[in-house]
């Protein structure tokens, strides 16, 4: 077992692969050592990524009415979640939505469509959207997330200009049947392999807080390492009413931060993204998490609203980080212009007034 977190970081930087027992020890580290753990994980983050933060932007091309029964998902068929439901956006609509994120600093646009997996016709639809997007913005990366892929579909997406493919493992293989019965853990692994074999960058991650044990969580992280995922989004369960996991609240901000640290130690050189649910689970520790992760989604998610995009960018800047691709223009030490600075609110409540105080 490691001597301390700093020593373990030294070992990982020297090429040591985190073991299962070490990951479990990090996950169960004492509250009073949380900042030491974050500091050690931050060394790994800065060694590989400096102070840059990759900004990603989601575009939900088709929402709802998915035939799969994933227990966490607000888009599952017959879920009484009240989400937006619509069919495919046109290429023009998709590009318009993507441009909002690009203007905010996104260097990767993630095109997502609900469903078990695309038909060849739907792959052609996405190809048209990608071609339209890259015509207007040739430098932007495109990640597609369309479900389970059949033979030849990853190659077609790559030929259209798709750079990466997302398909999350979500949880450990031992826990998978408790989460979903309409497809298997191996189905997901096979789709990631299809993307890899077609030359697409594999993006695969987790949803944590789904009643998994510590051992299952660590096994899922190590499975992602073995899979060779280039980008690892860590989602924190949003327990939508109307889904089987509604009312499931197992995460604290401190545990959420520890989970991110475990992933960083296990996968030190991979893009690590704090993804959906970060606002409700990391809460005020989001800025601290930027010292562990090097990526986030800007703004809203597929079916839920996220933190205001301006607040995300302010959080990056205030933490001394820079948006990837904007390093030459960002100055984290610069004071805000007078017109942009938040002006002090004069007190009009509490002592000396008839209004209740702020307490």
MOUR-V284433 format. One line per field, one symbol per residue. phi: phi as a letter, one per 30 degrees, with the letter a starting at -180 (. if undefined). psi: psi as a letter, one per 30 degrees, with the letter a starting at -180 (. if undefined). burial: b if it has 24 or more other C-alpha atoms within 12 Angstrom, else e. Layout:
phi: ???
psi: ???
burial: ???
This chain:
phi: .ddadddddeddddjdcecddddddddcddedcdddddddddddeddcbicdbdccbcbddaciidddcedccdcddidcciddbaddddeddddeddddddddjdcbcccbbdkdldddddddddedddddddddbddddbccbbjdccejddddddddjdcbbcaddiadedcdddcaccacedededddddddddidddbabbbcjciddedddddddddddddiddbbdcccecdedjcecdidbccceddeddedddddddbdccdccdceidddcdhdcedddddcdbaaddidcdbbdcdeeddddddddddicbdejcedcdbddddddedcdddddddbbieibccddda
psi: lleleeeeeeeeffgkkkleeeeeeefgllefgeeeeeeeeeeeeeefgbgkkkklkkjjekklhkflhkffkfgkkgkhfglkklaklleeeeeeeefeeeffgkfkkjjkkllelkleeeeeeeeeeeeeefeeiffkkkkkjgakklkfeeeeeeffgkelkkjkeealeffeffekfflleeeeeeeeeeeefggkkkjkaljlghglleeeeeeeeeeeeefhkekjkjkkkjikkflfgkgjjfkleeeeeeeeeeeeeeiegkkkkkbkfeefeebfgeeefffelgllkkblaeglkakkeeeeeeeeeffglkkkfgeffkjffkkkleffkkkkkkkglbkflglkli.
burial: eeeebeebbbbbbeeebbbbebbbbbbbbeeeebbbbbbbbbbbbbbbbbbbbbbbbbbbbbbbbbebbbbbbbbbbebebebebeebbebeebbebbbbbbebbbbbbbbbbbbbbbeeebbebbbbbbbbbbeebeebbbbbbbbbbbeebbbbbbebbbbbbbbbbbbbbebbebbbeebbbebbbbbbbbbbebebbbbbbbbbbbbbebbbbbbbbbbbbebbbbbbbbbbbbbbeebbbeeeebbbbbbbbbbbbbbbbbbbbbbbbbbbbbbbbbeebbbbbbbbbbbbbbbbbbbbebbebeebbbbbbbbbbbbbebeeebeeeeeeeeeeeeeeeeeeeeeeeeeeeee
